[in-house]
């Protein structure tokens, strides 16, 4: 019996060095993976050629592609490189300089010369509109039609690539913003438009303005990219639905991504956390620290009780963004990170990266600087056969030549210099993990470390030992986990309603009313996306704080396929108790005497796309795995040791490996240090137990 048409789901993650593909058949669960060099000058080209290669290698017929989920860095790169569109900003009269005034905090406390990046909209492109809405949504100055025509004409004369509209207190009353948006659409029909009441209607003017301007700045770039990608995929896979990953860890339509590109700021890293959640569930692990190490950077996140933390305020490219994003800490530590000497004479690693082109010296593509990948090759941790199962050759002679100047300056051997470079990059990643764990009151020793990305497993054991972590879980396809996360991601939409109210018995009904409004909006979204009731999910949160505090805490209220306002907030005591617990967990104390107020209401609606999988069993019989080869590997500065080499595709559940050893696979390499042991669990994960529990 033949397989049904439109049965393949594909996740495509475009990174700085490689573009990763994870392909799964909806019914048979058959899986294929592919890893190809990225094409930074045109990311869509690597995707299209990868789809063609999947069809040729694995008979993944384009006619059978049902869904293509994409994690992209196009928007992020455009922001970092300042290659967005020319934006004009329309704002309330008297507030054109808000973007420059910002917050009176220094970007770096002790750097007297560091300054904030210049605004993305120059002052001459910020136009004032005669109108005024005050706190509470009261109109104190109507939108004036006569002066408005003059503003519209100036927009025509400027001929911008996009327009942002940010009016004062539009989160309370969007009437003027919507009217201005309609006038702009009539006057300049093809102009991409970002209204703050649609991008993120929250209080705090500066953050709302910044988020909306960023969205407008990225609209032209993202629209061009996605339109081309849609056209290419429509030709090669006409039945595939394109989904774009959001920073909060869920998919949205291509059309929605073109309207709200700022939501893709952490698209790729968020997909990795979703994939890690999936693997942790299959591996029966509730508390996990993720380590996603690629070619240019490493991203770390904390999973507690099978949930990843969500942050509602981040900086991207130096600009504040007020949107829900997976709480990720990033450090410039990747396989392409360059080793260099600072002016103080000390050896540093990163954040500069050789990237995909020219890449590390051992790639033999013109790179001459010593990198982390070169160090791993010199120490025998990477196979002399090369990457991608030997398809991508590595030149150890070029790597040695790149490291010889460092070794000479340090007065050591090349191998000891390479080992020192790995120690520095590990220290950088440990510092990032401490920021998310120790500095927030979480003991990393109670967690399992899950490395992924092409370089994550290479360094995971050293990171774990530095933190006292006793267990490392390496997924079945660690270098493709971000792409796998895209396949198992849900369709999501985030709704927010901002209204300040002191919490007491008189305001309780108002709280329920606001929750009801969000539930109505979610119901409309479910209907519009044709998501059946059995595949729906809701996650409700309320931002609360003590009266007089400057920052609020996100308090989880309810989650499930259906929520009612009365069930979510049955009484005043249950709501305040949840806030007390959240405040205690965040700050170590709470007060029952001080008044509490609500600031924002948040609802996440989810539509499950992928069918759920049953978690793997925790036990399976132990069997010693047979090595495919042996080679010399440096695990410490003391020297190299003869180590067994295993191929991941040869390992079965229950296989056990005793260090020293190296496990190789298409997308990653995992060393097993002397004294450590590794075991394959029933879900196909490689579980490494550190000697002495990592302590």
C-alpha positions as CSV (number, residue, x, y, z in Angstrom):
1,X,0.0,0.0,0.0
2,X,1.5,3.3,-1.0
3,X,1.9,6.3,1.3
4,X,-0.6,9.1,1.2
5,X,0.2,12.3,-0.5
6,X,1.1,15.4,1.5
7,X,2.6,13.4,4.3
8,X,6.1,14.9,5.0
9,X,6.8,17.7,7.5
10,X,10.1,19.5,7.1
11,X,11.9,21.8,9.6
12,X,14.5,24.1,8.1
13,X,16.8,26.1,10.4
14,X,19.1,28.6,8.7
15,X,22.2,29.3,10.8
16,X,25.3,31.3,10.3
17,X,27.3,28.3,9.1
18,X,24.9,25.5,8.2
19,X,21.3,25.2,7.0
20,X,19.7,22.1,8.7
21,X,16.8,20.0,7.5
22,X,14.8,17.6,9.7
23,X,12.2,15.6,7.7
24,X,9.5,13.4,9.3
25,X,6.7,11.4,7.7
26,X,3.5,12.2,9.4
27,X,2.2,8.6,9.6
28,X,5.2,6.2,9.5
29,X,7.4,8.6,11.6
30,X,10.3,7.9,9.3
31,X,13.0,10.6,9.7
32,X,15.7,12.0,7.4
33,X,18.2,14.7,8.2
34,X,20.4,16.9,6.0
35,X,23.0,19.5,6.8
36,X,24.3,21.9,4.1
37,X,26.5,25.0,4.2
38,X,24.4,28.2,4.5
39,X,24.3,30.8,1.7
40,X,24.3,34.1,3.7
41,X,24.0,36.3,0.6
42,X,20.7,34.5,-0.3
43,X,19.4,32.2,2.5
44,X,16.6,30.9,0.3
45,X,19.0,29.3,-2.1
46,X,20.3,26.8,0.5
47,X,16.7,25.9,1.4
48,X,15.6,25.3,-2.2
49,X,18.8,23.3,-3.1
50,X,18.3,21.3,0.1
51,X,14.8,20.4,-0.8
52,X,16.0,19.1,-4.2
53,X,18.7,17.1,-2.5
54,X,16.2,15.5,-0.1
55,X,14.1,14.4,-3.0
56,X,17.1,12.9,-4.8
57,X,18.7,11.2,-1.7
58,X,15.7,10.1,0.3
59,X,12.8,10.1,-2.2
60,X,11.0,12.9,-0.3
61,X,8.8,13.8,-3.2
62,X,7.9,17.5,-3.4
63,X,4.3,16.5,-4.1
64,X,4.2,14.9,-0.7
65,X,5.4,17.9,1.3
66,X,2.6,19.0,3.7
67,X,4.3,21.6,5.9
68,X,7.6,23.5,5.8
69,X,8.5,25.2,9.1
70,X,11.3,27.7,8.9
71,X,13.5,29.3,11.5
72,X,15.2,32.4,10.1
73,X,17.9,34.9,11.1
74,X,17.1,37.2,8.2
75,X,15.4,39.8,10.4
76,X,18.1,39.6,13.1
77,X,20.9,39.9,10.7
78,X,19.3,42.9,9.0
79,X,19.0,44.6,12.3
80,X,22.6,43.8,13.5
81,X,24.0,44.9,10.1
82,X,21.6,48.0,9.9
83,X,20.3,46.9,6.5
84,X,16.6,47.5,7.1
85,X,14.3,49.8,5.3
86,X,13.9,53.6,5.3
87,X,11.3,54.2,8.0
88,X,9.2,57.3,8.6
89,X,7.6,57.6,12.1
90,X,4.3,59.3,12.9
91,X,3.8,60.2,16.5
92,X,1.9,62.5,18.8
93,X,2.9,66.2,18.6
94,X,5.7,66.8,21.2
95,X,7.0,63.2,21.3
96,X,9.2,63.0,18.2
97,X,12.4,62.7,20.3
98,X,11.2,59.9,22.6
99,X,13.2,57.3,20.7
100,X,16.4,59.2,21.5
101,X,15.5,60.2,25.1
102,X,14.7,56.5,25.9
103,X,15.6,55.4,29.4
104,X,18.2,57.2,31.5
105,X,20.4,54.1,32.0
106,X,23.9,53.5,30.5
107,X,24.3,50.5,28.2
108,X,27.5,49.6,30.1
109,X,27.8,51.0,33.6
110,X,31.5,51.5,33.7
111,X,32.2,52.4,30.1
112,X,32.3,56.2,29.9
113,X,32.5,56.1,26.1
114,X,29.8,53.5,25.2
115,X,26.5,55.0,24.0
116,X,23.2,53.7,22.7
117,X,23.0,52.9,19.0
118,X,21.6,55.8,17.0
119,X,17.8,55.6,16.3
120,X,16.7,53.7,13.3
121,X,14.6,56.7,12.3
122,X,16.5,60.0,11.9
123,X,14.9,63.0,13.4
124,X,13.9,64.5,10.1
125,X,11.8,61.4,9.3
126,X,9.9,61.6,12.6
127,X,6.7,63.5,11.9
128,X,4.3,64.9,14.5
129,X,0.5,64.5,14.3
130,X,-1.9,66.9,16.0
131,X,-3.9,64.6,18.4
132,X,-3.9,63.6,22.1
133,X,-5.3,60.8,24.1
134,X,-4.6,60.8,27.8
135,X,-4.3,58.0,30.4
136,X,-7.6,56.1,30.6
137,X,-8.2,56.5,26.9
138,X,-9.9,59.9,27.0
139,X,-9.6,62.0,23.8
140,X,-8.5,65.5,24.8
141,X,-7.5,66.6,21.3
142,X,-9.2,65.0,18.2
143,X,-7.2,63.9,15.2
144,X,-7.2,67.0,13.0
145,X,-8.0,66.4,9.3
146,X,-6.5,69.6,7.9
147,X,-3.0,69.2,9.4
148,X,-3.2,65.4,8.7
149,X,-3.3,66.0,5.0
150,X,-0.1,67.9,5.2
151,X,1.5,65.0,7.1
152,X,0.3,62.5,4.5
153,X,1.8,64.6,1.7
154,X,5.1,64.7,3.5
155,X,5.0,60.9,3.7
156,X,4.5,60.8,0.0
157,X,7.4,63.2,-0.6
158,X,9.7,61.2,1.6
159,X,8.8,57.9,-0.2
160,X,9.8,55.6,2.7
161,X,10.1,51.8,2.6
162,X,7.8,51.5,5.6
163,X,5.9,53.6,8.2
164,X,5.5,53.2,11.9
165,X,2.7,54.9,13.8
166,X,3.1,55.3,17.5
167,X,0.7,57.6,19.3
168,X,0.5,58.3,23.0
169,X,-1.8,56.0,25.0
170,X,-2.9,54.1,22.0
171,X,-2.8,50.9,24.1
172,X,-5.7,52.4,26.1
173,X,-7.6,53.8,23.1
174,X,-6.4,52.8,19.5
175,X,-9.0,55.0,17.8
176,X,-6.6,57.6,16.5
177,X,-3.9,55.1,15.4
178,X,-6.4,53.1,13.5
179,X,-7.8,56.2,11.8
180,X,-4.3,57.4,10.9
181,X,-3.5,53.9,9.5
182,X,-6.6,53.9,7.3
183,X,-5.7,57.4,6.0
184,X,-2.1,56.2,5.2
185,X,-3.4,53.1,3.4
186,X,-5.6,55.3,1.2
187,X,-2.9,57.8,0.6
188,X,0.0,55.3,0.0
189,X,-1.6,51.9,-0.7
190,X,1.5,49.8,-1.0
191,X,3.4,51.2,2.0
192,X,4.1,48.6,4.7
193,X,2.6,49.9,7.9
194,X,3.2,49.1,11.6
195,X,0.7,50.4,14.1
196,X,1.8,50.1,17.7
197,X,-1.8,49.1,18.7
198,X,-1.3,46.0,16.4
199,X,2.3,45.2,17.0
200,X,2.3,45.2,20.8
201,X,-0.4,47.3,22.7
202,X,1.3,47.7,26.0
203,X,2.1,50.5,28.4
204,X,5.7,52.0,28.6
205,X,6.0,54.4,25.6
206,X,9.7,54.0,24.8
207,X,9.6,50.2,24.6
208,X,6.3,50.2,22.6
209,X,7.7,52.8,20.2
210,X,11.0,50.9,19.8
211,X,9.3,47.6,19.1
212,X,7.0,49.2,16.5
213,X,9.9,51.0,14.8
214,X,11.9,47.8,14.7
215,X,8.9,46.0,13.1
216,X,8.6,48.7,10.4
217,X,12.4,48.7,9.8
218,X,12.4,44.9,9.2
219,X,9.1,44.7,7.1
220,X,10.7,45.5,3.7
221,X,13.6,43.0,4.2
222,X,11.4,40.2,5.6
223,X,8.7,40.7,2.9
224,X,11.2,40.5,0.1
225,X,12.8,37.3,1.5
226,X,9.5,35.5,2.4
227,X,7.9,36.4,-1.0
228,X,10.9,34.9,-2.8
229,X,10.9,31.9,-0.5
230,X,7.2,31.4,-1.0
231,X,7.6,31.6,-4.8
232,X,10.5,29.1,-4.8
233,X,8.8,26.6,-2.5
234,X,5.5,26.9,-4.5
235,X,7.4,25.8,-7.6
236,X,9.2,23.0,-5.9
237,X,6.6,21.9,-3.4
238,X,3.2,23.4,-4.4
239,X,1.2,21.7,-1.6
240,X,3.4,22.7,1.3
241,X,2.2,25.2,3.9
242,X,5.0,27.6,5.0
243,X,5.2,28.4,8.7
244,X,7.7,30.8,10.3
245,X,9.0,30.3,13.8
246,X,8.5,33.1,16.4
247,X,10.8,34.2,19.2
248,X,8.2,32.8,21.6
249,X,8.6,29.3,20.2
250,X,5.6,28.8,17.9
251,X,4.8,29.0,14.2
252,X,2.9,31.7,12.4
253,X,2.0,32.1,8.7
254,X,4.3,33.7,6.2
255,X,1.7,36.5,5.8
256,X,1.7,37.2,9.5
257,X,5.6,37.1,9.6
258,X,5.6,39.8,6.9
259,X,3.3,41.9,9.0
260,X,5.1,41.3,12.3
261,X,8.8,40.4,11.4
262,X,10.0,41.7,14.8
263,X,8.5,38.5,16.2
264,X,11.2,36.5,14.4
265,X,14.1,38.2,16.3
266,X,15.1,34.9,18.1
267,X,13.4,32.6,15.6
268,X,16.2,30.0,15.4
269,X,17.3,29.8,19.0
270,X,13.6,29.5,20.1
271,X,13.2,26.5,17.8
272,X,16.1,24.8,19.6
273,X,14.4,25.2,23.0
274,X,11.2,23.8,21.6
275,X,13.1,20.8,20.2
276,X,14.9,20.4,23.6
277,X,11.5,20.4,25.4
278,X,10.4,17.6,23.1
279,X,13.5,15.5,23.6
280,X,13.4,16.1,27.4
281,X,9.9,14.9,27.5
282,X,10.7,11.7,25.5
283,X,13.7,11.2,27.7
284,X,11.7,11.7,30.9
285,X,13.7,14.7,32.1
286,X,11.8,17.6,33.7
287,X,14.7,20.0,34.5
288,X,17.2,20.7,31.8
289,X,19.8,23.4,30.9
290,X,20.1,23.7,27.2
291,X,23.4,24.5,25.4
292,X,22.9,25.4,21.7
293,X,26.4,26.0,20.2
294,X,26.7,26.7,16.5
295,X,29.2,28.4,14.3
296,X,29.1,31.9,15.7
297,X,27.4,31.8,19.1
298,X,26.1,29.7,22.0
299,X,22.5,30.1,23.3
300,X,21.6,28.7,26.8
301,X,18.1,28.4,28.3
302,X,16.5,26.9,31.4
303,X,13.7,24.3,31.3
304,X,12.0,23.9,34.7
305,X,9.2,21.3,35.2
306,X,9.0,20.8,31.4
307,X,8.4,24.5,30.7
308,X,10.8,27.1,29.2
309,X,10.8,30.5,30.8
310,X,9.4,33.4,28.7
311,X,10.8,36.9,28.9
312,X,8.7,39.9,27.9
313,X,11.5,42.4,27.6
314,X,14.7,41.9,25.6
315,X,17.3,43.8,23.7
316,X,18.0,42.9,20.1
317,X,20.9,44.7,18.4
318,X,20.9,47.2,21.3
319,X,17.2,48.1,20.9
320,X,14.6,47.2,23.5
321,X,11.9,44.8,22.2
322,X,8.7,44.3,24.2
323,X,7.4,41.0,23.0
324,X,7.2,37.4,24.4
325,X,10.4,35.6,23.7
326,X,11.9,32.4,25.0
327,X,14.3,33.4,27.8
328,X,17.7,32.8,26.2
329,X,21.2,34.0,27.1
330,X,23.6,34.4,24.2
331,X,27.4,34.5,24.2
332,X,29.8,34.8,21.3
333,X,31.1,31.2,21.6
334,X,30.9,29.1,18.5
335,X,32.9,26.7,16.4
336,X,34.0,29.6,14.3
337,X,34.9,31.8,17.2
338,X,38.4,33.3,16.6
339,X,41.2,33.1,19.2
340,X,43.1,36.4,19.5
341,X,45.3,38.4,21.8
342,X,43.9,41.6,23.3
343,X,45.9,44.7,24.0
344,X,46.5,43.5,27.6
345,X,48.4,40.5,26.2
346,X,45.7,38.0,27.3
347,X,44.3,35.3,25.0
348,X,40.6,35.8,24.2
349,X,38.1,33.7,22.2
350,X,35.3,35.4,20.3
351,X,32.9,37.1,19.8
352,X,34.5,37.5,16.4
353,X,33.7,34.5,14.2
354,X,35.0,33.2,11.0
355,X,31.4,32.3,10.1
356,X,30.6,30.2,7.1
357,X,32.8,32.1,4.7
358,X,35.8,31.9,4.8
359,X,35.2,29.7,7.9
360,X,37.9,28.1,10.2
361,X,41.3,27.6,8.7
362,X,40.8,23.9,8.5
363,X,37.9,24.4,6.1
364,X,40.5,25.3,3.4
365,X,38.3,28.1,2.1
366,X,40.8,31.0,2.7
367,X,40.4,31.3,6.5
368,X,43.7,31.9,8.3
369,X,42.7,32.8,11.8
370,X,42.7,30.1,14.6
371,X,39.2,29.0,15.7
372,X,37.5,26.7,18.1
373,X,36.9,24.2,15.3
374,X,40.6,24.2,14.4
375,X,41.4,23.5,18.1
376,X,39.1,20.5,18.2
377,X,40.6,19.1,15.1
378,X,44.2,19.5,16.5
379,X,43.2,17.7,19.7
380,X,41.7,14.7,17.8
381,X,38.2,15.4,19.0
382,X,37.0,16.0,15.5
383,X,37.5,13.3,13.0
384,X,40.3,13.7,10.5
385,X,37.8,12.4,7.9
386,X,36.0,15.7,8.2
387,X,32.4,16.9,8.9
388,X,29.1,15.7,7.5
389,X,30.2,12.1,7.6
390,X,33.4,12.9,5.7
391,X,31.7,14.9,2.9
392,X,33.3,18.1,4.2
393,X,37.0,17.6,4.4
394,X,39.1,19.2,7.2
395,X,42.8,20.1,6.8
396,X,44.7,19.6,10.0
397,X,47.8,21.1,8.5
398,X,46.1,24.4,7.9
399,X,44.7,24.3,11.5
400,X,48.2,23.7,12.9
401,X,49.5,26.6,10.8
402,X,46.9,28.9,12.2
403,X,47.7,27.9,15.8
404,X,51.5,28.0,15.6
405,X,51.7,31.8,16.2
406,X,49.5,31.5,19.3
407,X,51.6,28.6,20.6
408,X,54.8,30.5,20.0
409,X,53.5,33.5,21.8
410,X,52.4,31.4,24.8
411,X,55.6,29.3,24.7
412,X,53.7,26.0,24.5
413,X,52.9,23.2,22.1
414,X,50.2,23.7,19.5
415,X,48.1,21.1,21.3
416,X,48.3,22.9,24.7
417,X,47.5,26.2,23.0
418,X,44.4,24.5,21.4
419,X,43.4,23.1,24.8
420,X,43.7,26.5,26.4
421,X,41.4,28.0,23.7
422,X,38.8,25.4,24.5
423,X,39.1,26.2,28.2
424,X,38.3,29.9,27.4
425,X,35.3,29.2,25.3
426,X,34.0,26.8,27.9
427,X,34.4,29.5,30.6
428,X,32.4,31.9,28.4
429,X,29.5,29.4,28.2
430,X,29.6,28.6,31.9
431,X,29.3,32.3,32.7
432,X,26.2,32.5,30.5
433,X,24.6,29.5,32.2
434,X,25.3,31.0,35.6
435,X,23.4,34.1,34.6
436,X,20.3,32.1,34.0
437,X,20.7,29.7,36.9
438,X,22.8,30.7,39.9
439,X,22.1,34.4,39.6
440,X,18.3,33.6,39.7
441,X,18.4,31.2,42.6
442,X,18.6,27.9,40.6
443,X,21.2,25.2,41.4
444,X,22.6,23.9,38.1
445,X,23.6,20.7,39.8
446,X,20.0,19.7,40.0
447,X,19.7,19.9,36.2
448,X,20.6,17.7,33.2
449,X,22.7,19.5,30.6
450,X,21.4,19.1,27.0
451,X,23.9,20.2,24.4
452,X,22.9,20.5,20.7
453,X,24.0,22.5,17.7
454,X,26.9,21.3,15.6
455,X,29.5,22.2,18.3
456,X,27.4,21.7,21.6
457,X,28.2,18.1,22.3
458,X,32.0,18.7,21.8
459,X,32.1,21.0,24.8
460,X,29.2,19.8,27.0
461,X,31.2,17.6,29.3
462,X,33.7,20.4,30.2
463,X,30.8,22.8,30.8
464,X,29.0,20.3,33.0
465,X,32.1,19.6,35.1
466,X,32.6,23.3,35.6
467,X,29.0,23.6,37.0
468,X,29.0,20.4,39.0
469,X,26.4,18.8,36.7
470,X,26.5,15.1,36.7
471,X,24.5,14.1,33.6
472,X,24.7,15.2,30.0
473,X,21.9,14.2,27.5
474,X,22.8,14.4,23.9
475,X,19.8,14.1,21.5
476,X,19.7,11.7,18.7
477,X,20.4,14.5,16.1
478,X,21.9,17.3,18.2
479,X,23.2,19.3,15.2
480,X,19.7,19.3,13.7
481,X,17.7,19.8,16.9
482,X,16.6,23.4,16.0
483,X,15.1,22.0,12.7
484,X,13.5,19.1,14.7
485,X,12.0,21.7,17.0
486,X,10.3,23.4,14.0
487,X,8.7,20.1,13.0
488,X,7.1,19.6,16.5
489,X,6.2,23.3,17.0
490,X,2.6,24.4,17.4
491,X,0.9,27.2,15.6
492,X,0.7,30.1,18.2
493,X,-0.7,33.5,18.6
494,X,0.0,35.9,21.5
495,X,-2.6,38.3,22.8
496,X,-2.1,41.1,25.3
497,X,-4.3,43.7,26.9
498,X,-2.8,46.5,29.0
499,X,-4.9,48.1,31.7
500,X,-3.8,49.2,35.2
501,X,-6.1,48.4,38.1
502,X,-5.6,48.0,41.8
503,X,-6.6,44.5,42.9
504,X,-9.5,44.4,45.3
505,X,-13.0,42.9,45.4
506,X,-14.4,45.8,43.4
507,X,-12.0,45.3,40.5
508,X,-12.3,41.5,40.4
509,X,-15.1,41.5,37.9
510,X,-13.1,43.8,35.7
511,X,-10.2,41.4,35.7
512,X,-12.5,38.6,34.6
513,X,-13.9,40.8,31.9
514,X,-10.5,41.5,30.4
515,X,-9.7,37.8,30.5
516,X,-12.9,37.2,28.6
517,X,-12.0,39.7,26.0
518,X,-8.7,37.8,25.3
519,X,-10.5,34.5,25.2
520,X,-12.9,35.9,22.6
521,X,-9.9,37.1,20.5
522,X,-8.3,33.6,20.8
523,X,-11.6,32.0,19.7
524,X,-11.6,34.1,16.5
525,X,-8.0,33.1,15.8
526,X,-8.7,29.4,16.3
527,X,-11.6,29.7,13.9
528,X,-9.5,31.7,11.3
529,X,-6.8,29.1,11.4
530,X,-9.3,26.2,11.2
531,X,-7.8,24.5,14.4
532,X,-10.2,21.8,15.7
533,X,-11.1,21.9,19.4
534,X,-9.1,18.7,20.2
535,X,-5.9,20.4,19.0
536,X,-6.3,23.7,20.9
537,X,-4.4,25.0,23.9
538,X,-4.4,28.1,26.0
539,X,-1.9,29.6,28.4
540,X,-3.1,32.6,30.5
541,X,-0.8,35.0,32.5
542,X,-1.3,38.2,34.3
543,X,1.4,40.8,34.9
544,X,1.2,42.0,38.6
545,X,3.2,44.1,41.0
546,X,3.0,45.8,44.3
547,X,1.7,49.4,44.1
548,X,4.8,51.5,43.9
549,X,7.0,49.0,42.2
550,X,8.4,49.9,38.8
551,X,8.4,46.4,37.3
552,X,5.8,43.7,37.2
553,X,6.0,39.9,37.4
554,X,4.3,37.5,35.0
555,X,2.0,35.3,37.1
556,X,0.7,32.1,35.5
557,X,-3.0,31.6,36.0
558,X,-4.3,28.7,33.9
559,X,-3.5,26.5,31.0
560,X,-5.4,23.9,29.0
561,X,-7.6,23.4,25.9
562,X,-10.3,25.7,27.4
563,X,-10.3,28.4,30.0
564,X,-13.2,30.4,31.6
565,X,-12.7,33.8,33.4
566,X,-14.4,32.5,36.5
567,X,-12.3,29.3,36.6
568,X,-9.1,31.3,36.0
569,X,-9.9,33.8,38.8
570,X,-12.4,32.2,41.1
571,X,-11.8,34.7,43.9
572,X,-9.5,37.5,45.1
573,X,-7.5,35.2,47.5
574,X,-6.5,32.7,44.8
575,X,-5.1,35.4,42.5
576,X,-3.2,37.2,45.2
577,X,-1.8,33.9,46.5
578,X,-0.4,33.1,43.0
579,X,1.3,36.6,43.0
580,X,2.8,36.0,46.4
581,X,4.3,32.7,45.4
582,X,5.7,34.2,42.2
583,X,7.2,37.2,44.1
584,X,8.7,34.8,46.7
585,X,10.3,32.7,44.0
586,X,11.7,35.8,42.2
587,X,12.8,38.0,45.1
588,X,12.9,35.7,48.2
589,X,10.1,37.5,50.0
590,X,6.5,38.7,49.8
591,X,4.2,41.0,51.8
592,X,0.6,40.3,52.5
593,X,0.0,43.9,53.7
594,X,0.9,45.9,50.7
595,X,-1.6,46.6,47.9
596,X,-1.2,44.7,44.6
597,X,-2.1,45.9,41.1
598,X,-2.6,44.3,37.7
599,X,-0.9,45.8,34.7
600,X,-1.2,43.4,31.7
601,X,-3.2,40.4,30.7
602,X,-1.6,37.9,28.4
603,X,-3.0,34.9,26.6
604,X,-1.1,32.4,24.3
605,X,-3.3,30.4,22.0
606,X,-1.8,27.2,20.5
607,X,-2.8,24.9,17.7
608,X,-1.1,21.5,17.8
609,X,0.2,20.6,14.3
610,X,2.4,17.5,15.2
611,X,0.8,14.4,16.7
612,X,2.1,13.7,20.2
613,X,4.7,11.0,20.8
614,X,4.8,8.6,23.7
615,X,7.8,9.1,25.9
616,X,10.5,6.4,25.8
617,X,10.9,3.9,28.5
618,X,13.6,4.7,31.1
619,X,15.1,1.2,31.2
620,X,16.5,-1.1,28.6
621,X,19.2,-3.9,28.8
622,X,22.8,-2.9,28.9
623,X,25.2,-4.1,26.1
624,X,28.7,-3.0,25.5
625,X,29.0,-1.2,22.1
626,X,31.7,-2.3,19.7
627,X,34.0,0.5,18.4
628,X,34.5,1.1,14.7
629,X,38.0,2.4,15.1
630,X,40.5,4.0,17.5
631,X,42.5,7.2,17.5
632,X,44.5,9.5,19.8
633,X,42.5,12.2,21.5
634,X,43.6,15.0,23.9
635,X,41.1,15.3,26.8
636,X,43.5,17.3,29.0
637,X,46.8,19.1,28.8
638,X,48.6,15.9,30.0
639,X,48.6,14.4,26.6
640,X,46.6,12.2,24.2
641,X,45.1,8.8,25.0
642,X,44.0,6.0,22.7
643,X,40.2,6.3,22.4
644,X,37.5,4.2,20.9
645,X,35.5,5.7,18.0
646,X,31.8,4.8,17.6
647,X,29.3,5.8,14.9
648,X,26.0,7.0,16.3
649,X,24.0,5.2,13.6
650,X,25.5,1.9,14.9
651,X,24.3,2.5,18.5
652,X,21.0,0.9,19.7
653,X,19.1,1.5,22.9
654,X,20.9,-0.1,25.8
655,X,24.3,0.2,24.3
656,X,26.9,1.4,26.8
657,X,30.3,3.1,26.2
658,X,33.1,3.6,28.6
659,X,35.4,6.5,28.2
660,X,37.8,7.5,26.7
661,X,35.8,7.4,23.5
662,X,34.4,9.6,20.7
663,X,30.9,9.2,19.2
664,X,30.7,10.5,15.6
665,X,27.6,11.3,13.5
666,X,26.5,13.3,10.5
667,X,25.7,16.5,12.5
668,X,27.9,16.4,15.6
669,X,30.7,14.8,17.5
670,X,30.5,13.8,21.2
671,X,33.6,12.9,23.3
672,X,33.3,10.6,26.3
673,X,36.0,11.6,28.7
674,X,38.2,9.0,30.6
675,X,36.2,7.8,33.7
676,X,32.9,8.8,32.2
677,X,30.3,6.4,30.8
678,X,27.6,6.8,28.2
679,X,24.4,4.9,27.5
680,X,21.8,5.0,24.8
681,X,18.3,5.3,26.3
682,X,15.0,3.9,24.7
683,X,14.4,7.3,23.0
684,X,17.7,7.2,21.3
685,X,19.4,9.8,23.5
686,X,23.0,9.4,24.5
687,X,23.1,9.8,28.3
688,X,26.6,10.6,29.6
689,X,27.3,10.1,33.4
690,X,30.3,12.1,34.6
691,X,32.8,10.5,36.9
692,X,32.0,11.3,40.6
693,X,28.7,12.8,39.4
694,X,30.5,15.9,38.0
695,X,31.7,17.0,41.4
